[in-house]
């Protein structure tokens, strides 16, 4: 796995990733942060985020707990990207471009249909 290159990412993401790595390394938790376990942790945190909305209307979820769970999701996502040496800004930008091809504005605007249902 490649070491992170903070200068090649958005500076705020790079700073956050470095802080996460420092926090992890001070506790010697890097030994547990293999890609599989980071992905599992990410999924669990995403489920905890969903739990905040369970049996509630969207506006009934407590914003403070949603915020806390969302931070956990971001943290594990950034750590997983770092483990692979991926630039978060780059991979998200690439995904937006792929989605723009799959969901052209003239076919998808205002529609919740999956790209396979848009008749492309």
N, C-alpha and C positions, 0 to 999 in steps of 0.2 A: 504494500500500500504506500502511496506517495504521501510525503508530509504536506501539510496544508501550506498554501501560498497566499498569505493574507493580502499581498499587494494585487493579486489578480481577481479578487472578489470585491463586491461592494464593501466599502470600508466598515459599515456598521455590522454587517454579517460577519466579516472577518474578526472584528473586535469581540463580538459575542461568542464566536467559535473559540477564539483564544481564551476567553474567560471560562468557558465550559471545559476546555482541555486542562487549564490550570487547576480548576476545581477538582476535576477527575483525577489528575495526576497527583495532587497533594494527598489524595486519599488512596492512591494506588489501585484505582478501580479500572484502569485501562485493560488489565488482564481479563476483565469480564466483558469488555466492550467489543466483542467480535460482531461482524455484520449480522449474523442470525439473531443474536440476543438483542442487539440494538433495534432490529426490525420488530422483534417480539415486544420489546418495551414500548416502541412507538405505537404499535397496535393496541396495547393495553391502555396507554395514555389516551389514545383517540377514543377508545371505548369509555374511559372515564369522562371524557369530554361529552360524549353522547349521553351518558348517564345523567348529566346535569339537566338535560331536556326531557328525560323520561317522564311520561304521564303528565306533562305540562304543555301549555301553549308556549310557543317560542318566547314570548315576552315575559313569561313567568320564571324563566331560568335566572338564577342569581348571577349578575354580571361579574362579580368578584370571583366566584368559583369557576365560571367559564374562562375568565382571564387566566387564572392559575393553571387550569388544565391545558389551555391552549399553549401556555408557556412551556409546559412539559412536552407537548407534541413537537413544538419547534426545537426544543433542546435536543431531543432524540433524533429528529430529522437532520439537524446540523451535525451531530456527532456521527451519524451514519454516513453522511456525505463526506465528512472529513476522513473517515476510515477508508473510503475508497479513493481519497485524493481528488474528489470532485469539487468544482467551483459551483456553489449554490446559485449564484446569479446566472451563470452560464446554462446550467441544466434547466432552470425554470424558464429562462428566455427561449431555449430550444423547444421546450414543451409548449409554450404559448404559440410559437410559430407552427408547430405540428397541428395544434388544435385549430389554428386559423385556417389551415388547409382542410381539415376535416369538417369544420363548421363555418362555411362562408356566410358572411352577413346576410346576403340576399336569400339564403335558404334557411338560416337558423334564427334570425332575429325574432325575439319574442316567443320562441318555441323551446319546449323542454325535451324535444325528441332527441334520441341518440343519433349520432351521425349516420348509422346504418339505416335509419328510418327517414332520412331527409331526401331520398330519391336522387342521390348524386350519381 
